Amino acid sequence: MFGSLTIFIVICLYMVLLFALALRVERSQERLSRSYVWVYGLSLGVFHTSWAFYGNVGDAASHGIRFFIMDLGSYLCLALWGILVYRMVQAKEVFRVTSIADFIAARYNRSQTIAALVALTALFGSVPYVGLQIKAVITSIGVITADEGSSLIDADSADALTGFAACMILVLFTILFGIRRLDPTEHHYGMVVVLALESAIKVIALLAVGAFITFGVYDGFGDLWQRMEQQDLTHLTSAGVDEIGIGGLATHMIIGFFSIMLLPRQFHLAVIENSSKKHIKPAALILALYLLLMSVFIVPLAAAGLLQGLAPERSDMFVLLLPLQQENGLLSLLTFLGGFAAASGMVIITTTTISTMVANHLILPLAESWQPLQVLRGYLLLVRWAVAVLLIFSAYVFITAFSGAYFLVGIGTLAITALLQITPALLGGMFWHKATTNAAILGICAGLLVWFYTLLLPVMGQDVQWVQRWLLEGPAGIEMLKPQALFGMEWKDETAHGVIISLGLNAVLFVAYSLLFEPNKEERNLTEEYMAIFAAPTTAGLAQARPTGLDDYINFGEKRQEVYRLLTQYLNSNKAERLLEQVVHDLHVASREYVNIIELVEFHRMIEHELAGSIGAASSHSAVRSHIRYSERESNELKAIYHHIATGIKGGEEQAIVNQDRDQAIDLLQSRITVLEQDVSERDATIEVLRDKLDERYEEVFRYRMETQRLQNTLNQLADASDEIEAEQDLEEENRQLKQMYADLSLKLQTLHGRDEDSKD
């Protein structure tokens, strides 16, 4: 129905219009202040990728309403959204995290190992998931251009050219939308608006084709139901319990619960791009309604495709094939754009987040430790671009080599189950004081190994003889070690088997190690600092507990130069100077020649906080620790301050109790407990009031930030206009001089002419 060139032009026009919209939004952000909650909520609809847009219909054609079981898990997570995401946003604002890897590392002693491990996990899980989107784009192009040979990925030149073109388009717009700036903590308002618009396009397209088929081709849901019964298609409305068992249904709910919150793209949009905690609960309601609308016509479309005689193996493309079969060109094009929006939105935001994690937590630490790579520290933005290119093309290679006859849902589930391995460390770290760094590392590593063995290996080894032998007999004939029946646990659903074994072993090792082994003192202190952001403050007087005699003896100029040298290893000199000036200004030490140890520590802390915006909290902490030095006197004074605080807060009360007899001590403790309980109740009430005020303040800051950016854009435009005015003034001055020269020449010519007349006389 459509030529390849037509579709290519449509895609390019579509993406150019989106980019123009993103630029316009970033230049006039003040218009977003009132409607941003809707934009923020709709952008979370990127959760529904081509896996849902195309794949849910394909899954329904084979397995009925099993797809909705995963949605039920998502609804349950959204019911707890206000608790879970609220805590994440709190931690993000305190530690200035840049990604989910940075978020988890901030809890576990700012461990680079944890950050790198989470980044690798996200990378492993995202490669097949991004490949899934590329496959959907290639397949849909083949369908809408009536190229039957492109319905499944093969190795011919036409498909290779289509795949390469799709990858190049996705790479280009990923860089333009998501990786144009170094600091990923800056809000990408343009990108968020684009993702929200793409979510709207997806749901409109799916509702339009569903309504057209259900009420245009057929006479509504009742007519479809009767035809389904006549053609023995009632399996379309079953949940598939007999097929996958209760364990399979529970697994699908687990996947739905965690994926809507912890996928890198979902975490980035829900947490990093959040501008106000007041938006969290409304966004959850918007997303729940969105998921419901996306599910309304899934079963009717699956039924219509089978009733129309379309091949079941092409059920992933029923959404697009049905309007094409009815020769409705406009609806077919809208449906194609809906599927492309589903794929491109996911690729853009996922590649943006993964490239940030890989650059900050894999490449940057390697550059720190290996001299030949240290030059990369000054080119982090280019590194992220390179990672984005490699990720997208690696995903294309993966999907071409290993997808085989897998349906879209199968590949999507495979990818998500890898990302699930971070959930024990993340949720345990948020709610459990005893969780330790080594326990998190052990759990994630064990979970990933089991995931690879039970889920990925069977997919990658479909055509490998020894893998097939392992699947049937187990390694060395040991049936207990069969990948899909590990430890003799054989489930109806292979995905459920892999998820339960990998995630269960992950969680058991994480909890057991945390209980058996005590972390070091530094980690315990940082854990208390982290968990304190979720609790009511009970040590308001701590700031007052400072020893006397804090002299201003530290040469601030030398310390400033030391920090400047550190910053220029990661930022260009101009940005490093601006960041340093801002921190010095905020500390009110710009005119000071000497500072005390408290001010120096605060200076270093703020530098680490600001640098985290560019290289991540874990990398920033590591860089400051490795490049900033304290003299012997400074170190001793820090130890003295810590001792003073510890003894002043704890020792004074303990000594008072020791000096009393037993009965008096008990009475004293009971009275203090009563006072403290009353104090806690009063503070809880005060905190609620303060939280409301803080949310209002965030709204004001949000509006101020947008107004500031608008004014900055205006200033830039005025500067350009000023340059044009100066140029015009220069031209006017040259014109005036030319006129004067012309007048002078005319006068001279008249004089010469007069003299010539006189000579003639």
N, C-alpha and C positions, 0 to 999 in steps of 0.2 A: 504493500500500500504506500509505503514511503521509501524514497531512495536513501542510500547511505549518506550521500552528501547533504541531503535535506536534514537528516537527523543530526549530523555533525554540526551544521549551522545552528539548528535549534538549541543544541547543548551549549554551544559557545555563546549565543545570545542570552540564554538563560543565566549562565554563570557571570557574564559581563554585567547584566542587570543587577544581579545579586551583589556583585562587588561595588557597583555604583551606589546601591542602597547602603552598603556597609560604610562607605566613605561619607555619605551624606549624614548618616547617623552619628558618626564620630565627630563631625563638624558642628552638629546641632543637638548635643546630647540633652539639653535642658528640657526638650519635649518628652523625654522618657520618664521624667520623675514621677508622674502620676500613673502611667500605664506600665511601668517597668515590671510590676508583679505579674502581669499577664504575659509579657515578653519572656520573663524569667521562667514562668511555669510552662509556657508552650515550648521553650527551647529544650526543656527536659524530655520532650517528645522525641528527641533524637534516639532515645532508648529503642523505639520501634524502627529498626533498620530494614533492609531488604529481606532479612530473615523473617520479619513479621509481615511486611507488605506483600511479598510473594510467597514466602515459605509457609506461613500459617495456613493458607488455603491448600497448599500441597500436603501439609501434615493432616489437615482435616479430611482431605479426600481419602487418606489411607487409614487414619487412626481416630476419626471423629473429633469430639471436643476436647481431646487430650491437651491441645494447645492452651485451653482456657485454665487448666490446672496451674500452669506456670503464672498466668495472670493473677490467679488467686493468691499466690505467694507474694506477688508484687503489691497487691492491695493490702495484704497484711503488713508489709514493710511500710507502706505509705501511712497506715494507721499509727505507726510508731515514729513517723518521720520527724515530728516535733521534738522527740527526745534524742534520736540518733544524730540527725543532721544538725540540730542545735548545738550539740556538744562538739561536733566536728568544726562548725563555724567558729565557736569559741576558741578552740585550739588554733585554728587557722589565723585568727586575728592576733593571738598572742605570739605565736612562733613564726608567723609570716611564711607558711609553707607554700610550696609551689606545685605539689602533686601529691598523689596518694602515697608514693614512696617516701617523700619528704615528711608527710604526716605521720606515718608509722615510725620512721626513724627518730622523729622528735620525741616520741614516747620512750623509745628504747635507747636512752643515753646518747642520742644523736648519732647512732651507729651507722657508719658508712657501709658496713657489711649488710646490715638490714636493708638499707636503702638500695644497695646494689642488687640484693636478692629479690626485693619486691619489684624493682625495675626489670630484672630478667624474667620474673614471673609474668609481669604485664606484657613484656615483649613476646614471650612464648605464646601467651593466650591471644595476643592481638594479631599476630601474623596470619593465622588461619581465618580470623574474624574479618580482617581487612580484605584478605583474599576472597572471602565470601561475597563482599560487596562488589569487587571487581568482576567476579563470575556473574553476578546478577546483572551488572551493566552490560557485559558482553552478550549474555544470553538474551536479554531484553532487546538489544540492538538487532541481534539475529532474527528475533521473532517479528519485530515491527517492520523490518526491511524485507520480510518474507523470504529470508535466507534459511531454509529448513536445516541446512547443514550446520548452522551456528547455534542450534538449540541446545547442544551440549558442547563443552569445551573440547577441542581437539587440537591437533598440531598443524593444521594447514595454514597457509600463508595469510588467508583472509582473517582468520581468527587471531593470528599473531599480530597482524597490523591493527585490528580493532582493540586488542588488549593493550598494545603499546600506546596507542592514542589515548585510551581511557586512563592509563597510568599517568601519562604526561599531563593530561588535563587535571587530574586529581592532585598531582604534585604541585602544579602551578598555583592552583587555588588554595591548597593547604598553606603554602608559603604566604600568599597574599592575605588570606583571612586570619590565619592563626599564628604565624611565626615571623611577623614583620618586626617585632620588637624583642629586645633581649629579656626584659623583666616580665616574666609570666604572671606575676601577681597583679600587674595592671589589668584593669577590667577591659575585656575585649567587647565593648558594647556593640560594635558593628557586627562582629561574628555572632554574638548572642541573638541579635535581631534577625540575622540571616537564618540561623538555625530555627528560630521561632517561625519564620515565614515558611521554611521548608517543611516544618512539622504541620503547618496549616495546609500546605499543598498536598501532603500525603493523605491527611484525613479527608480532605475535600475530594480528592481523586478516588479514594477507596469507597467513600459514601456514594459518589456519583455513579461509579460503575456498578456498585451493589444495587442501588435503587433502579438503575436502568435495566439490569438483568431481572431483578425480582419483580418489578412492577411494569416493566416495558415488554420484556420478552415473555414473562410468565404473569400470572394474575395474583401475585402476592405470595406471602409465606404459606398460606393454606394450600394453594395450588402446588407449590413446590413440595410440600410435605406429602400430599397425595401421590404425586409422581414418584417420590422417593420410595414410598411403600410399594407402589406397583412394580418398580424396578429393583426391589430388594436392596435398597441403599440405606436402610435404617441404621447401619453401623456409623453413619455420619453424625448421629446424635448420641453415641455412646462415649463413655469416658475411657474405655479401653482398659478397665481394671483387670480383666482376665488376661489381657495381652502382656501387661507389664507388672501387674501385681500391686499390692499396697505400697511396697517399698519403692516401686517406680514412681507412683503418684506422689509419695512423700518427697522423693528426690527432685521431681519437677517443681514442687512447691518451694523447696530449699533454693533451687537455682533461681526461680523467679524472685524470691525474697531478697537474696543478696545481690543479684545482678543489677537491680534497678538502683541500687545505692553505691555499690563498690566497683563497678566497671570504671576504668580510668576516665572515660568521657563523662559518665554520670557524676562521678566525684568532682570532676573539674567544674562542671556546670552548677551542681548543687552547692558546692562548698567554695571553690576558688572564685567563681563569678557571682557569688552572693554579695549583695550590697547592703542588705538589712535583714536582721533576724525576723522582722515582722513579715517578710515575704515567704518564710519557710512553710508555714501551715497552709496559706492560700495556694502556694505552688503545688503542694501535695494534692489538694482537692482538684486543681486544674489538671494535673497529670492523671489522676484516677479517672476523671471524666473522659480524658483523651483516650486512655486505654480501652475504656468501655466502647467509645465510638468506633475505634479501630477493630473491634471484635464483632460488631453487629451483623455484618454481612459475610463473615468468613464461611460459615456452613452453607448458606444459600449459594455462594459462588462456587464452592466445591461441588455441591449437588448439581448446579447448572452445568458445570464443565463435564461431569460424568454423563448427565442426561443428554448433552449435546453431542456425545460420542467422542470427545477429546480423549487422547491416550492418557491413561493414568500416570505413566512415567513422565508426562509433561505437566503434571498437576501444579508444579511450582510456578508455571506461567499461565495458569487459568485466568488470573486477573487481567492479563494483557490479551490472551488469546480470545476471550469471550467477546469483547467489543470489536476486535478485528474480524471475528467470524460474522458479526452482525453488520460489518462494513460501516461502522460509525467512526469516521476518521478523527473527528475532533475529540471524542471521548477516548479513543485509542491513544492520541497524542498526550492528552491530560494524564492518562494512566501511566504512560511511559515516563512522563516528567515526575509523577508521584514516586515511581520506583527509583528514578535517578536521584531525586531529592533524598529518599531514604538511604541510598548508598553513599552519596557524596557527603551528606551531613555527617554521617558516622565516620567516614574516612578523614574528613578535615579535622574534627575535634579529637579523634583518637590519635591520629598521627601527630597533632600538636602536643598532646600530653605525653605520648610515648617518647617523642624526640627530646622533650625537656628532661624526662627522667633518665634516658640513656646518656644524654650529654652531661647532666649534673652528677649522676651517681655511678656511671661506668667509665666514661671517657675522661672526665675531669680528674677523678682520683688516680687514674692511670697516668695522666699527664703530670700530676703532682709527683708521682714516685719514679717516673722514668724521664731522664733528662732530655732525650731527643724530642719528646712530645710536649715539653713545657711551652713551646711556642703556641700551642692550641689554646692556652688559657686566654689569650687576647682575641680569639676568633670564635667564641662560643656560639654566636648567632649563625655563622657559616657552618659550624659543626652540626647544629640542629637542622639546618637545611639539608646537609648531607645525610643525616640519619633519616630524615623524612623520605628522601629519595630511595634510600636503601630499603626502608621498611615497606614502602608501597610496591617496589619491584620484587622484593623477596616474597611478599604476599602473593603476587601474581605467579611467580615461579612455583610456590607451594600449591596453590589451587590448581594449577595446570598439571602438576606432577602427581598429586595425591588425592584429588577430589574423587576421581573415578565416577561411580554412579551414586555417590552420596547425595542425598537431598540437602537443600539449604539448611533445614532445621538441624540435621545431623552435624553439619560442620559448625553451626553456631553453638550448639550444645557442647561440642568438643572444646571450643575456645573458652567458653565461660567456665567450664569445670576446672581449667588451669587457673583462672583468676580467683576461683573460690579458695585456693590454698592460702590466701592471705587473711581470710576472715578470722580464724582463731587468734592470730597475733593482733589484728586490728581491734576487734571487739573486746578481747581479753585485756588489751592495753588500755582501752577507754574506761573499763568498769572494774578492773581487778588490780589492786595495788601490788600483788605478789608476782605478777607477770614479769619475766626477766628477758634480757636480750638474747642470751644463749638458748633459752627455751624457744623463743620465737624463731631463731635461726634453724634449730633442730627440727621444729615442727614443719616449717615451710619446705625445707630440703626433703624431708621424708615424704611429705604430701606430693611434691613435684615428681619425685622418683616413681611413686606408685601410680600417679596420673599418667606419666609417660609409658609405664609398663602395661597398664591395664586399659588405657583409652587411646593414646596416640599411636603406640606401636602396632596395634591391629589395623589401624587406618593406613599408616605408612607402609606396612608390610603386606598389603593385599596381593602383590605379585612376587613376593619374596618367599622362596620355598621353605627356608628354615623357620621363618616367622609363622607360616601356616602350620608347620609341624609342631611348633610350640603351642599354637592355639588348640590343636587337637590332642597332643600328648603331654605337653609341658616340657620344660628344659630337661634334657637327659632322661626323658620319660617319666619325670616326677609330676604326677597329675595335680598334686597340691599346689604346684607353682604355675599352673596354666594361667596366662594373663587374664582371661575372662572368667576364671573360676578360682581366683587366688585363695589359698588356705582352705580349699574345698567349698568355698561359699559361691554357689552358682545361682544366679538370679535370673528371673525372666527377662529383665531389662539390663542390657550390658552397661548402659550409662549409669544406672542406679548402682550396679556393682562397683564400678570404678569410683564413683563419687563417694559412696559410703565408706569404702575401704580407705581411700586416700585421705578424705577429710577426717574420718574417725581416727586414723593413726596420727595424723597431724595434731588433732586436738588432744589426744591422750598423751603424746610426748610433750606437748607444750605445757599442759597442766602438771604432769608428773615431774618434769625437770624443774619447773618453777617452785614446786613444793619441796623438792629434795635438796636443791642447791640455793644457797643464799647469794645474792648479788653483792658486788663490792660497795664500799661506802659512797663513792661518787655516784654510782648508778642509783642507789637508794635515795640520795639527796635530790637527784634530777627527777626521779619518779615522784617524790613528794611535791616538787615544784610543778610538775605536769598535772598531777591529780588535783592540786590546789585550785586550779582555774575552774574546776567544776563544783567546788565546794564553797560554802559561806566562809568568808575570812574570819578567823578566830584569834588572830594575832595582830590586831590593829596597832598595838604598841611596839611591834617589832622594829619599825622604822626609827623609833626613838632610842633603841638600845645600841648606842654607839659609844665607843671609848673616847675619852678625852685625849687631847694632845695630838690631833690629826694636823700635822704641819703641812703647809704648802711648800714642799721641797723638791717636787718632781718637775723637771724641765719639760714643759708642755710642747715646746717647739720640736724637741727631739722625738717625743712620742708621736707628734703629728706627722713628722717626716716618715717615721717607721710605718705608720698606718697608710700613708700615701703610697709608699713603695708596695705595700701589700695590695692596695686597691688597683694600682696600675697593672698588676699582673693579670687581672680579670676584666678590667674596664678600660676604655680609652681615657687619656689624660684629662680631657675636658669633663667627662662624666664623673671621673674619680674626684676631681677638684670640687665639682658642684656638690657631690654627696658629702664630702668631707666638710665643706663650708656649712652645709645644712645641719649636720650633726653638731658642729662646734657652736653654731648659732643657737640650736635648741638647748644645749647645755649651758649657755651663757658664759662661755670661757674664751670667747674670741679675743678679748683684750688681756687675758691672763698670761703671764710669763711662766708661772709655776702653779701646779695644782696638787691636791692631796690624793691619797691612795683611793679613797671612795670615788672621787671624780674621775680618776683614771680608769677604774674598773667600769664605771658607768659609760665612759667614752668608748671603751672597747666593746662593751655589750651592745651599744647602739650601732656601732660600726658592723658588728656581726649581724645584727638584725637587718640593717639596710642591705648589706651584701647578700643576704639570704634571698632577697628578691630576684637576684640575677643568677645565682649558682645553687640555690637550695639551702635549707637550714643545716643539713648534715655537712655538706661541703663547706659552707661558710664557717661552721663551728670548727671543723678540722683545719681550715686555712688559718683562722685566728690563733688557734692553739699552737700551730707549727711555726708561725711567722712572728708572733708577738712574744717578747721576752720581758720578764720582770727581774729587777735586780734583787740581790740578797735581802736588802733592807725592805724592799717592797713586798717580797714574799713573806718575810717574818711579820710585817705589819698586818698583812692579810690574815695570817694564822692567828695573830693576837685578837683581831677583830672578831673572827669566827668564835674563838674561845670565850671572848667577852659576851657575845650574844648567847652562846649556848649556856653558859653559867648564869647569865642574868635572867634568861627566860625560864630555865628549868631548875638550876641549882638553888636559887633563892627559896622557891617554894618547898623543895625537898628538904633543905636544911631546916626550915621552920617546922616542918612536921617531925623531923628527927628530934628536935629540942623539946617537944611536948611529950607527956606521958601517953599511954596507949588510948585511954578514954578520950582525952582532950584531942588527940590526933584524929580519932574517928569522928568526933563532933565537928572538928574543923573541916575535914574532908566532906562530910555530908552537907554542911552549910555551903561549902564552895560548889558542890555539885548542884545544889538547888539554885544558887545564884547563876551558875553557868547555864543551866537549862533555861532559866528565864531570859538570860542574855541572848542565847541562841534563838529563842522564839522571837524576841524583839528584832534581832538582826535579820532573821528570815523575812519578816514582814517588811523591814527596811529595804532589803535586797530586792524584793519584788517591785517596790516603788522605784528603786534606782534602775532596775532593768528596763522598766517602761520608759523612764527618762533617757536611758542609754539608747534604746531603740529609736526614740524621737531624735536623739542627737545624731544617730547614724543616718537617719533620713535627712537631717540638715546638712551633714557632711557630704552625703551623696549629691544633694542639690548644689552645694557649694562647689564640689568637685566638677560637676558638669558645667556650672556657670564659669568656673575658672578656665576650664578647657575652651569654652565658647569664647571667653574674652581673649584667651591666648590666640585662638584662630583669628579673631578680629584684629588683634595687634599685628599678627603676621600679615593679614590683608592690608592693614594701614601702612605697614612698613613697605610692602610692595607698591602700594599706591604712592607713598612718599617718594620712592625711587623713581616712579614714572613722572611725578610732578617735577622732581629735580631735573630729570632728563628733558622735560618740556621747557623748564626754565632755561636750561642750557641752550636749547634750540632757539628760544625767543631771544636770548642774549646774542647768539650768533647771527640771527636774522637782523637784530637791531644794528649790529656792527656792519653787516653787509650793506644795509640801507645807508648807513653813514658813509661807508666807503663809496657807494654808488653816488651819493650826493656830492662827496668830495671830488670824485672823478668827473661828474657832470659839470661842476664849477670850473675845474681845470680845463675841461674841453671848451667851455664857453669862453674862458679867458684866452685860450690858445686860438679859438676861432676869431675873437676880437683882434688879437694881435695880427692874425693872418689878414684880416680885412684892412687893418691899418697899413700893413706892409704893401698891400696892393695899391692903396691910395698913394 
